Amino acid sequence: MMALSNWRDAAVILLSLEAFILALLLGAAVYLAWRRLRQLQAWLVPYQLLARTYTRRFREGTVRVMRAVRAPFIGLHSLLAGLRRALRILEGR
């Protein structure tokens, strides 16, 4: 019975040691990943600014073109609505 308790104690110590080593490795991996992520973020800043500039230019161009494309339709719709209203007023409704 005494030998069994010795093996149990040794197993508990071994499991504790394994858990400590795994936690240490996981902590080191998280630390290194965090450090690399910060370096990547610093490296990406100029490209993010460049992408923001191109995105803004593209958006402004798209808005300008869409305004030119939809303007005749909006004008026509407004003209028709005005004519309908004028006809209703002339009919006396």
C-alpha positions as CSV (number, residue, x, y, z in Angstrom):
1,M,0.0,0.0,0.0
2,M,2.9,2.3,0.8
3,A,4.3,1.8,-2.7
4,L,1.0,2.9,-4.3
5,S,1.0,6.1,-2.4
6,N,4.6,6.8,-3.4
7,W,3.6,6.3,-7.1
8,R,0.6,8.6,-6.6
9,D,2.8,11.3,-5.1
10,A,5.3,11.0,-7.9
11,A,2.4,11.1,-10.5
12,V,1.0,14.3,-8.9
13,I,4.5,15.9,-8.9
14,L,5.0,14.9,-12.5
15,L,1.6,16.2,-13.6
16,S,2.3,19.5,-11.8
17,L,5.6,19.8,-13.5
18,E,4.1,19.1,-16.9
19,A,1.3,21.7,-16.3
20,F,3.9,24.3,-15.3
21,I,6.1,23.6,-18.4
22,L,3.0,23.8,-20.7
23,A,1.9,27.0,-19.1
24,L,5.4,28.4,-19.5
25,L,5.4,27.4,-23.2
26,L,2.0,28.9,-23.7
27,G,3.0,32.1,-22.0
28,A,6.1,32.4,-24.1
29,A,4.1,31.8,-27.3
30,V,1.5,34.4,-26.4
31,Y,4.3,36.9,-25.5
32,L,6.1,36.3,-28.8
33,A,2.9,36.5,-30.8
34,W,2.0,39.8,-29.1
35,R,5.4,41.2,-29.9
36,R,5.2,40.1,-33.5
37,L,1.7,41.5,-33.8
38,R,2.9,44.9,-32.6
39,Q,5.8,44.8,-35.1
40,L,3.4,43.9,-37.9
41,Q,1.1,46.7,-36.9
42,A,3.9,49.2,-36.9
43,W,5.0,47.9,-40.3
44,L,1.4,48.2,-41.8
45,V,0.8,51.8,-40.8
46,P,2.1,53.4,-44.0
47,Y,0.2,50.9,-46.1
48,Q,-3.0,51.5,-44.1
49,L,-2.6,55.2,-44.8
50,L,-2.1,54.5,-48.5
51,A,-5.1,52.2,-48.7
52,R,-7.2,54.8,-46.9
53,T,-6.2,57.4,-49.5
54,Y,-7.0,55.2,-52.4
55,T,-10.3,54.2,-50.8
56,R,-11.3,57.8,-50.3
57,R,-10.4,58.7,-53.9
58,F,-12.4,55.7,-55.2
59,R,-15.4,56.6,-53.0
60,E,-15.3,60.3,-54.2
61,G,-15.1,59.2,-57.8
62,T,-18.0,56.7,-57.3
63,V,-20.1,59.4,-55.7
64,R,-19.4,61.9,-58.4
65,V,-20.3,59.4,-61.2
66,M,-23.4,58.1,-59.4
67,R,-24.6,61.7,-58.9
68,A,-24.2,62.3,-62.7
69,V,-25.9,59.0,-63.5
70,R,-28.9,59.4,-61.2
71,A,-29.4,63.2,-61.6
72,P,-31.5,62.9,-64.8
73,F,-33.7,60.2,-63.3
74,I,-34.3,62.3,-60.1
75,G,-35.0,65.4,-62.2
76,L,-37.5,63.5,-64.4
77,H,-39.2,62.0,-61.3
78,S,-39.5,65.5,-59.7
79,L,-40.8,66.9,-63.0
80,L,-43.5,64.2,-63.3
81,A,-44.5,64.6,-59.6
82,G,-44.8,68.4,-60.1
83,L,-46.9,67.9,-63.3
84,R,-49.2,65.4,-61.4
85,R,-49.7,67.9,-58.6
86,A,-50.4,70.7,-61.1
87,L,-52.9,68.6,-62.9
88,R,-54.6,67.7,-59.6
89,I,-54.8,71.4,-58.6
90,L,-56.2,72.3,-62.1
91,E,-58.8,69.5,-61.8
92,G,-59.8,70.8,-58.4
93,R,-58.9,67.9,-56.2
